[in-house]
Amino acid sequence: MRLLFFIHSLSSGGAERVTANLANHWAAKGWGITIVTLAPRSLDFYETHPMVERIALGLAGESRNAVAGLWKNMHRVRALRGVMRQVQPDVALGVMCTANVILALATRGLANVCAIGSEHSHPPQMPLGPQWKALRRSTYGRLAAVVALTQESADWLKMHTRAQRVPIIPNMALWPLAVQAPRLIPEIVRVADRHILLAVGRLEKQKGIDWLLEAFMALARKYYNWNLVILGEGSERRALETQVQAFGLDGRVFLPGRVGNVGEWYERADVYVMSSRFEGFPNTLAEAMAHGLPAVSFDCDTGPRDIIRPEVDGLLVPPGNVDVLTAALDRLMGDAALRAQFAARAVEVRERFSMERIAGMWEELFAKLG
């Protein structure tokens, strides 16, 4: 099997991580794997198997206006089409909306390539401009299938695009996780015997870190032996640091940045929390549970409700309700026996979303469409 992935970049992010994980898995099985990105390799965060071919088109970046954007996208389509002719993959897999559209256009008339798209967020939560919206609606019908992460996203795609097939394949929950640079040891924030409440994600509005800080502020005095650690980087860093200072949480809340040894942080933490305004299928939530962490999450669209089993391995709370999030965290932080009970069942995600199971679902799709 020769398989080509097309994605904007391999920088730090959930879809990028899934791409690298699947590519490495299949490369280790002897498949011919190529990853093509618009962005340069200098932005790569995830490491790939030595047998994975990496092609960077160097065609990323915003356009000054609609005309320039049209010209740049035509150039992207031609460049990807040239790679297709060179690599001659059996299957070409687009990762995320704009990559799916470009792939659909680039593979037009290439009869020997099975082109498949994949969405890694809930589409209505990531609105597009009018041109991309129209292109998504029309070009998705040219793809052999468009894979969704959840039933909600699949239903939306069937209603709002011309996609012919919309199978549902969730992300995998890897355990244990590989270690790569940058490596920061958890001890840098572990003071004496304090517990760790952990969150992992980009420091962007979507992740609701501002709401999480409100919840932790309400609990900080009661749980003086707990610290909050938020791993990740993003444009909201300065605003969040200002919020930490305003809440008087210096020395209790830590934002170490992006780390390549997140598995070691999962192992040292006591509770995982997700306060997102919306998600696709949150890799970090599944990975944290695979490492034995009980979890608390907003029941946002979409993903958390497909991973957490309420009162079995974690708690789901109404989306955006900071008071209920605070109460759920209070319940878990104050009850070691409940944390242990949830943790014992949380690790079952290792089987529920194992690489073998998820990769097998993809392989069944390839065989059905081939």
C-alpha positions, 0 to 999 in steps of 0.5 A: 500500500502506498499512502499519501497524507496531505496536511497544512503542517506537522506543527503541534496540534491534535490533527498533526499528532494523529497524522504522525501517529498513523503514518509511523504505524503504517510505515513500521508495517512496511507501507510506503508513506508520504506526508505532504505539507504546505508549511516548511519542515522547519515547523515540524513538531512531531517526529516521523518514522525514518521510512516516511517520505516528507515533502514540504511544498512551502506554499503556506501563508495568508493571501492579501486579497481574494484574487491573490488567494485564488492564485495561491490556491491554484498553485497549491493544487498544481503542486500537489497534483505534481506530487501525486504523479510523482508518488503515485499513491493508492490512497491520498488522505486529506487532513482538515477542511482546506486540505480536503478541498485542495486534495479533491481538486488536485486528484480530479481525473487521476483515476488510480488515486482513491482520495479521502478527506477527514475532518478533525473538528466539529465543522460548525464550530470552525466557520469558513469564509464564503469561498471555502464554504462553497468549495467544501460543499461542492468538492466533498462530493468528489472525494471517495469518503469524508471521515468524521470523528463523531456522529454529530460531525457526520450528521452535519457533513451529510446535511451541509456538503455533497459528501457521498460517504461519511464513515466515523473513525475516532482518534486513537489513545496512545499509551505510552507516549514517546518522549521528544524535545522539548523535555521539561521534567514535572518536578519544576512545578511540583512543590513538596507533596502538592497534587497536580490538576493538569490541563493540556492544550493550545492557549487559545480561546477555544480551550476555555483556560480562562474559565478553568482559572476561574474554577481553580481560583474558587478552590485554591484556598480550600485545596492549598496542597494542589497546583494547576498546570497548563501545558501548551502555547498560544496567542492567549498566553499574555492574557492568561498570565495577567488573569493568573496575577489578577486572581492572586494565583502566582505560585499555584498556576504554572504555564510551562509551555509546549512539552515533548514529554507530556506522558511524564506529566500525565503520570505525575498528575492526579486529575485531568481537566478539560474546559474547552468551548468546543472540540473535535475528538480531544486526543489529550483527554483520551491520552490522559485517561490512558495514563490512569487519570480521572477526568473532568470535562465540559460536555462540549461539542464534540468528543468528550461525551464519546470518551468519558463515561460519567460516574465510571471514569470521569465527570461531564458537566454542562458546557460553559457552566463554571460553577458546575465545573468548580463543583465537579473539581471540588468533588474529585480533588477532595476524594482520593478514593473516588479518584482511584475508582475512576482511574482504575476504569479510565485506563480502559481507553487503551483498548477502546481507542487502541492504535490497532483498533483505530488503524484497523478501521482505516484499513477496512475503509481503504479496502472497501473503497479500493 
